Amino acid sequence: MSNSRKDLEEMVDVAQWEWLSPHAARARVILVGARLDLVDVGIALTEDNTKLVQSWIEDGWLRHPTAEELSTWNANKEKEFTSLVVPPFVLARID
């Protein structure tokens, strides 16, 4: 699957944790550090750029939420994240 940059840019939106939590329960939420652009990450995932994605993971810029973060956000379901859906994942910006 390949999405153009323009398509992905149009899909970036704000989502409340309440909407993201079911995806997190299935380990489908990927947190994206402030250094990275959501669209760049989305493109790397859709193009299966394993080397680049792995480097971001190793550098700590991409990761799954910790148990502590999940607990905090489950207590505040209205917390908002800038997000991008790139099936089967949901990318969520963290600062």
ABEGO torsion letter per residue (X at the ends): XBBBAAAAAAABBBBBAAAAAAAAAAGABBBBBAABBAAAAAAAAAAGBAAAAAAAAAAGABBBBBAAAAAAAAABAABBBBBBBBOABBBBBBX
